[in-house]
Amino acid sequence: MNFNLTLIMQAVAFTAFIWFCARFIWPPLMRAIETRQKQIADGLAAGEQGRKELAQAEKRDAEMLAEAKARSAEIVAIGEKFKAETIEQAKIDAKTEADRIMAAAKAEIEQEVARAKEQLRDAVADLAVAGAAKILKKDVNVATHAELLAQLKREL
């Protein structure tokens, strides 16, 4: 065997192998690699977009939470104000009712005092007539001395 012929044949076979690989194997392999690179690039872009959307969503969540806290603080303040107004109105109503009850009680007391004074005057007048009758030892007629008894009542 000739060493040169073997070397040439190996070179021809290697060249045919390279041509065959470059012609039939390399293009589908490069398409698969490019497709895979494109998928990886799209995945990375989608991941980056997802991170941006997550950051935006977290920002919106923080804004909504701050708004909700502010709104709840406002509602609590309104509730506290309403409570204070209600308590104050209840105090005013209670004071008004107490004053009304006190005025009615005073008027009733005054009426009772007037009635008691009137009854006392009548009793004193009767006692005076009875005392005068005993002193004079005769019966004093109430009808004839009505004017005198009325004057006595007024003085008492």
C-alpha positions in Angstrom: 0.0 0.0 0.0 1.2 3.3 -0.9 1.3 5.8 1.9 0.6 8.8 -0.5 -2.4 7.1 -2.0 -3.8 6.4 1.4 -3.2 10.0 2.5 -4.9 11.4 -0.7 -7.8 9.0 -0.3 -8.3 10.0 3.3 -8.1 13.7 2.3 -10.7 13.1 -0.5 -13.0 11.2 2.0 -12.5 13.9 4.6 -13.4 16.6 2.0 -16.5 14.6 1.0 -17.4 14.3 4.6 -17.0 18.0 5.2 -19.0 18.8 2.0 -21.8 16.3 3.0 -21.9 17.8 6.6 -21.9 21.4 5.3 -24.5 20.6 2.7 -27.0 18.4 4.6 -26.2 18.4 8.3 -24.9 21.9 9.1 -28.0 23.9 7.8 -30.6 22.0 9.8 -28.3 22.1 12.8 -27.8 25.8 12.5 -31.6 26.3 12.1 -32.1 24.3 15.2 -29.5 26.4 17.1 -30.9 29.6 15.8 -34.4 28.5 16.7 -33.2 27.6 20.2 -31.3 30.9 20.5 -34.5 32.8 19.5 -36.6 30.8 22.0 -34.0 31.6 24.8 -33.9 35.3 23.8 -37.8 35.4 23.8 -37.9 33.6 27.1 -35.4 36.1 28.6 -37.4 39.0 27.1 -40.6 37.6 28.5 -38.9 37.1 31.9 -37.7 40.7 31.8 -41.2 41.9 30.8 -42.6 39.8 33.6 -40.2 41.4 36.1 -41.2 44.9 34.9 -44.9 43.9 35.1 -44.3 42.5 38.6 -42.6 45.8 39.7 -45.5 47.8 38.2 -48.0 45.5 40.0 -46.2 45.9 43.3 -46.2 49.7 42.8 -49.9 49.7 42.0 -50.5 47.4 45.0 -48.6 49.8 47.2 -50.5 52.8 45.9 -53.8 51.0 46.4 -52.8 50.0 49.9 -51.9 53.6 50.7 -55.2 54.8 49.2 -57.1 52.2 51.2 -55.3 53.2 54.4 -56.0 56.9 53.7 -59.7 56.1 53.0 -60.0 54.0 56.1 -58.4 56.7 58.2 -60.9 59.2 56.7 -63.8 56.9 57.4 -62.6 56.4 61.0 -62.3 60.2 61.4 -65.8 60.7 60.0 -67.0 58.0 62.4 -65.3 59.7 65.4 -66.7 63.1 64.4 -70.2 61.6 64.1 -69.8 59.9 67.4 -68.7 63.1 69.1 -71.6 65.0 67.5 -74.0 62.3 68.6 -72.7 62.4 72.1 -72.9 66.2 72.2 -76.4 66.2 70.8 -77.4 63.6 73.4 -76.0 65.7 76.1 -77.9 68.8 74.9 -81.1 66.7 74.6 -80.6 65.3 78.0 -80.0 68.8 79.5 -83.1 70.1 77.7 -85.2 67.2 79.0 -83.7 67.6 82.5 -84.5 71.4 82.5 -88.1 70.6 81.3 -88.6 68.0 84.0 -87.1 70.4 86.6 -89.5 73.2 85.4 -92.5 70.8 85.5 -91.4 69.6 89.0 -91.0 73.1 90.3 -94.4 74.1 88.9 -96.0 71.0 90.5 -94.2 71.8 93.8 -95.5 75.4 93.6 -99.0 74.1 93.0 -98.7 71.7 95.9 -97.4 74.5 98.1 -100.2 76.8 97.1 -102.8 74.0 97.8 -101.1 73.3 101.1 -101.2 77.0 102.0 -104.8 77.2 101.0 -105.7 74.2 103.1 -103.7 75.6 106.0 -105.5 79.0 105.7 -108.8 77.2 105.7 -107.7 75.1 108.7 -106.4 78.2 110.6 -109.6 80.1 109.8 -111.6 77.2 111.1 -109.5 77.0 114.2 -109.7 80.8 114.7 -113.5 80.6 114.4 -113.6 77.7 116.8 -111.2 79.5 119.2 -113.3 82.7 118.9 -116.5 80.7 119.6 -115.0 79.2 122.7 -113.7 82.6 123.8 -117.1 84.2 123.2 -118.9 81.1 124.4 -121.3 81.2 121.6 -121.6 79.8 118.2 -120.1 82.0 115.4 -122.0 81.7 112.2 -119.7 81.2 109.2 -122.2 82.6 106.7 -122.6 85.9 108.5 -118.9 86.3 109.2 -117.8 85.2 105.7 -116.3 88.5 104.8 -114.3 88.6 108.0 -113.1 85.1 107.4 -112.1 85.9 103.8 -110.1 88.9 105.1 -108.5 86.7 107.7 -107.5 84.2 105.0 -105.9 86.9 102.9 -103.9 88.1 105.8 -102.6 84.6 106.5 
